[in-house]
Amino acid sequence: MIKASVGASDVMIYRDTIYYNVLEGSSAKIKYQNLNNIRNKGAELGADPLAGVTSGGLFNDVDPWPFFLADEEATAKNGGMPVFIIACDYPKTETMDVYRIFSYNSKDNSVKVIYEEPENIQWLALYGDYIFYETAEGDKGDILHRVKKDGSEHIEMENKDSLGNKIHYIYEDKIYYVHGAKGLYSMNLDFSGSEYLFDVSNGRYSFAYDGYIYYIWKHTAQRGVDLCRRSISDTSKEETVLSGIAYGFYENGVFYYYRYDSEDAVSYNCNTIYGYIPEAEKSFEAVKKPSVKLLELSGWNGEYLVCACYGGKDDYYSVVNIKTGKEVIMPQK
């Protein structure tokens, strides 16, 4: 069985429910909607036992960019009721910012603090029993961390040169990350054995599939970037998979991307999203909405694609069933 990390986002679809954050001034609320019963406003997630409040939302005054993901193993042990891992600055009523990683149980609206982090959490992923995350620490650079789901065994990677470190996926017990401007490295799960592989344009848009590393490279203002790949067993040989794209995201066997448009003000064809299937080596048109000025890929899973639509009368989410093409329109509130 292939082992790969589960990455977090601020918009997530789990089964038939979408979870998302709504900005309100300098704070945000985590809300949810059932895709089979969309309402004018989403419901706030859970109660607030941490603050002693039995009504209202669980995280209703958090940092504007919380991260959340589903813990499949814990969910299975919970009778199928979702268990989520959430990282955010909460509660914001404190005089000092404290970023916490929580486990939230939807069965009884209970929360458990897994770990408290004084620095700004920038990214979150789950791999087996371990949570991996990044913190931005100013002159110290970006620090990589690992902690078990029970809050034990916290370690962090030493950053001697104070450069940026960005994990973009964990695959078959190896962490793949960008150190500095564009160098892609691999290392062990305990942050040992770091090894330089090759340069990439943006590690966040890279992924591993079937023994290959796929990555963005060859950027030019005239033609955008290419999606390339190299074998993990021999990274010396490069193949070009897609040319003239803007950027994209990988999920469940599909790489979703925009096509580059040098004539467009934002430098990509912004109302159509395409999909590329590495196994079949073919592309397809996933979502097309000519009526909007900007179609922003916000979340996805194996069944749905979530796009934030801007520039019309009202901003909204377009949730598209990838297999049937059926679309659900949902307000961004």
N, C-alpha and C positions, 0 to 999 in steps of 0.2 A: 504493500500500500504506500503510495506516494505521500510524504509528509510535507505540508506547507503551512505557513503561518496564516492566521486570520487577521486581517488588518481592520482598524477602526475607521470610522468616518463620523461626520455630524449629520448625515442622513442615512438611515439604514432600513431595509425591508427585511422583515423576518416573518416567514410564512405569508399570511395575508394582511399583515399590519405594517404600516410605515411609521418609523420613529424619526423625529427631526427636531432641530432647534429653531426657535423663533426669536429674533432679535427685538428687544424692547429697550431703546436707549443704549446704555452701556452694559446691559445685562441680557440674559437669554433665558428662555424656558424650554425644557424638553417636553415635547408633546407627541401624541400619536393619533393615527386615524386607521380605522378598519377599511380596507380597500373595497369591501362589499357594501359599505354604508358610509359614504363620505358626507361630512357635515360642514357647515360654514366655518367652524373653528374646531381645531383639534382639542382633545382632552389632555390635561396635564398628567404627566406620568406619576402615578402612585400617590401615596400620602407622604407626610414629612415627619417620620418618627424621630429623626435626629434632633429636630428642633422642638419636639414635644407637641407637634400639631397633627391632629388626626384627620383634618380635611385639607383640600387644596393639593397642589402639585408637590411632587417629591423634590425636584430640582427646579424651583421656580425663580431663582435669582442667582444664576451661575455665570461664569465667564462666557463671553459671546461664542467661544468655539470649544464646546465640550466634545469629547470623543466617546463613542460607545460601540460595543460589539457584543455578539451573542456567544455565550459559553455553552457549546453544544453538549459537552460531557455533563456539566452540572444540570442542564435542562433535562437530559435523559433521566438523571437520577431524581428529578423533581416532578416526575409524572408527566413530563412533556410541557409543563408550564415554564415559559422562558426565564432564564437567568442571564442577566446582562452584566458586563463589566463596563463601568463608566469612569472616565477621568475628567475632572474639572476643578475649577477654583470655586469651592463651596464650603460653608455659606459665605457670601460676599459681605456679610455684616461685620466680619472680623476686621480689626485694624490692620492686620498683616495678611497678605495673600497667602493662602495655604492650598496647594493643589493636592487633592485626595484621589485615590483610586478606590472605587467602591464595587461591591458585588450587590446587585439589586435582584431580589426574588419577586417576580410578579404574582406568585401564588398567594403570598400573604402581605405584599407591599413592604417587606422588610429589607433593610439595607445593612451592610457590614463594611466597615472601613478596612480595606486590605492594606493600604500603605499611605502615609502622609509624606508629601514631597514639597519642600520649601521653594523649589524652583519651578519655572513655567514649563509644564508638560506640552510638548509639541507633536507627539506622535505616539501611537499605542498599537500593540499587536499581541496576539495570543498564540503560543506554540506549545502544545502539550500542557504541562502543568505550570508553565512559566509565562509571565507577562513581561514583555519588552517595551521600553519607552525611551523617549529622548527628552532632555531638558536643555533649554537655551540659557546659558550662564555668562553672557556678556564676554568679557575679556578671556574667560576660560574656554570659550568655544561651546560646542554642543557635546553634551555628555550622554553616553548610552548607559542604560540601566537594565537590570533583570531582577525580578522578584517572583517568588512562587505565589500561586493563587491564595495560599493561606497567610501571606504576608511575611513569610520567613525567607531566609537565604538571599537577602538583597545584596547585590554587587553592582559596581559601576566600572566602566572602562576608563582607564587612565588616558588622558588626552594631553600628551607632553607638549605638542606644538600649538595647542589652543585653536586648532582649525575646526571647521564644521564637520560633523559626522551625521549622516542621514541613512538609516536603515531603510531599504525599500522592499525586502522580502527575506523570509527564512525558508530554506528549502533543503530537505534531506539532511537535517542536523547541521547546516551551515548558514551563517548569517552573511548576506550580501549587502554591502553598504558603500556609500560614497564618502570618501575622506578628502577634505579640501574642496577644490573647485569642481573636479570631474573624474577623479580616479576611482574606479570600481575595485573594491577589495572583498575578500572572503575571510571568515574567521570562524572559530568554534563557538559553541553556545555559551561558553564561559568567558568569551572575549579573548581567548588565547589564539596563537597561531595565525595572526593577521598576515594576509598575502595579497600583494597587488596583482590584479588581473589585466585590466586595460582601461582606457578612458571612455567615458560616456558623456552625452550632453546633459542628461537629466535622469538621475537614478530613480526618482519617484515614478517615472513612467515605464520602468523596466519590470520584467517578471521572468520566472523560470517555468519551463514546461517540457516534459518528456526528454530530459537530459540536455536541454539547451537554455542558454541565457539570451533573452530578447531585450533589446535596449535601443534608446534613441541616440542618433549620431548623425554626423555630416550636416550640421545646420548651416544654412545660408539664407540671406534676406530674400533671395529671388525664388527659392524653391522649397523652403521649409526644412523639414528634417526627414531622415529615413528611419524605418524600423529595421534593425539588423539583428543577427543572432550569431552566437558562437557555441560550440559544443563545450559543455562543462569539463569533459575529459581532455579537450585540446582547445584552449582559448586562442590559439595563434591564427586560426582561420576564420575570416568574417564573411557572412553571406548577407545580402540585402533582401529583405522580405517585402517591405512596402516603401515606396518613394513618394515625396511631395506631400507629407502629412504635417499636421500642426503638433498634436500631442494626443495621448490616449491613456486608457486605464484598462487593466486586465482583471477579469473575474470569471471563475467557473468555465474555463476553456475558451473564452472569447476576449479579444482585445478590441475595445471600443475606441474610436478615434475620429478626429476632424480632419478634413482635407485642407491643405494650405491654399490660401488665396492671396497672392501678393497685391491684388487690387483692393482688397477689403481693408477697412480702417483698423480692424482688430487682428488682421493677418491670418484669419482662417474662415472657411465657410461655416458660418455660425448658426445656421438653422437646420443642418443635417448631420446626423451622427451615423457612422458606419461601424460595422463589426468585421473583425478578421478572425477566422477559426484556424489556429495553427495546425490542428490535426488534419483538416481537409485542405489547408493552404488556399483558402478562398475568402473573399470579402463579400459583404452584403450591406444593403441599406437598412439600418436598424430603425431610425426615427427621422422623419422629415416634417418640418413645420414652417413653411414659407411665410406664414403670417407674423412670426415673431422676429424681433431684431437680434435676440441673443438666446440661444438654446444651450444651457450649461449642464453638463453631465454631473449629477449630484450624488447618485447612489445606484446600486445595482445588486442583483443576486442572480441565481440561475434561471429565474422565471421572469423577473421584472427589471425594467430600466427606468430610473427616475431622472427627469430633466427639469431644471428650473427655467421657466420661460419669462423673459423680460421684454419690455418695450411696447406691450399692448396697453389696453385700458387698465388692467390689473395684472400684477405679477402672480404667477401660479406655478404649481408643479404638474407636469404631465407624467403620469405613471403608465407605462406601456408594457403589456404582456408580450414578451419577446416571441413566444410560440404562436399566439393567436392574432397579434396585432391590435388587440382591444386596448383602448385608451381610457384612463380614468383621470379626470381633471380635479385637482385638489387645491384649495386656497393656501397661500403661504402664511397662514396664521393659525 
